[in-house]
């Protein structure tokens, strides 16, 4: 299945060069892949995965192990950041 | 005690400057800065005063921690009745001016009356003088600072001034210090301009040596600085990417107001984000962002310093804008960009530079451009009226309209009215995205429900800095709440409003609250300030300040009807994203909020509430 994967701020360094320009990478994943599996595949530090959104909706840390991604969804992750 | 215990009262009509003792009883009840100056203001000014009349007053005020070694202790505020809103106004600024004012030995300056001719106030410790500003009138903020420093032969002067926007009656003119730090909102610069007061130049060499318990204060401030340094947000995220890092977050979650709130996501959001600012440009191989920057005493350093693309159409023949300067911050980038559909980062920075150079709130300006572009899109405003084609997305129109507005030329004069007055004039008041005539900042309240209540009940008109529930609803600080529901938001907003009132009255930056709670601020205040500053006392002070501001607004004529959102946010559901199909539930949240506040159904504090808070 095709999933859109986005990493922002300091995490964008974990994307391959072709993804860094726009913070986005198209992923071809096996059905049933969880958010946690994607995090591990890209070796993202756990403590840096503060804000995890799937199609803009927050996924709590406790659900990352079980939340499977679906065809066409967008997974976006930020480290701890703030603004205002 | 950390207060200097001295107030400078400047009668602009008579041209006199007098020192008077600070009311220490009030200092114990209202702490400083926002709270204490507002207490002075409402005690001296008729709530129904015309904001632009000589009878309005304007107070520049520091907090007890301003100028101390507390992290971010460089803040000062401007308190007045806002020109844009007609409500109580309190605009807070960083930079170095506030600390310098404290070093000169003053807690606050109260300006009253109106000078018969342009003047500026010169302060060198106790030596205070109103000086002729005929040669400064008509100059920009940047020119004014340079001229004053040269004429005083003192490059270490700190200057706070208005630009041409404040002189020309732009209703959302701000007061700029240190070239690009702003007391930006509610038209405090417009009030300053109406008094023929161009600038305040201050040099202070007295320091702040009156801390109650210096040893305890050093221990407390060091511990609090460690909290900021160890926190991933204040220690790493903000210094590296600044506030602008929110652009992609808020856009991804479908809460980025776009094209005057017609849409909730912006297709070009990434092009105007922090990540884009850090990339090398194809034109010159340089990044927009040069470095981060800190205000006085700040150990976070979230500020952005950027260099505009010299080949960009806006500045190609204007080398005066090619140097490194402040911006872009998130709110300005949103208002100048997404709010009117412009995805040209360099154009946003040019408009932002003009706002800094001539003292104009970029939030209200950008959002007013968005309203004008919608009026143009609907055919209500024409190319002939505006003087150019002004469709959503036009970077050229944005830049030209910014130039016209600061100069008060052509249609810029109408943009200077703000969106509420502009849309009213053209028969579509519903198209002003504002509360109490002040434009929304960068969060769509259909996608972040608590911000709807924040905007509606903000005492200074729509504002994110009165209760930043985004911290909880989006970022999980101090705990995560669901942005799409109204349940629990009344209590959340009240808690944020009361706590923020304390931080705004202490002399520190509200951005510390991404890491600090009141429990981190309390030991610093207790060690610095005379009196017993317990957590309970601080909580009560915060609630007292919010209610005091409310009383002023009620007396000024505001009612529960003014605690509301524009019809678009209540009747036009979000088109995309997680909030698709949702409107803001302000009518559900407001009654509970009033109840929690101890206000009646009309938003009037009950006698019991007033008695409990000593009001």
Interface residues (C-beta under 8 A of the other chain):
Chain A: X6 X8 X9 X10 X12 X21 X22 X23 X47 X50 X51 X53 X55 X56 X57 X58 X60 X74 X76 X78 X79 X80 X81 X82 X83 X84
Chain B: X231 X232 X233 X234 X236 X237 X238 X240 X241 X242 X243 X244 X245 X246 X248 X249 X252 X253 X254 X270 X274 X275 X279 X330 X331 X464 X465 X468 X470 X471 X474 X475 X476 X477 X480 X482 X483 X510 X511 X514 X577 X578
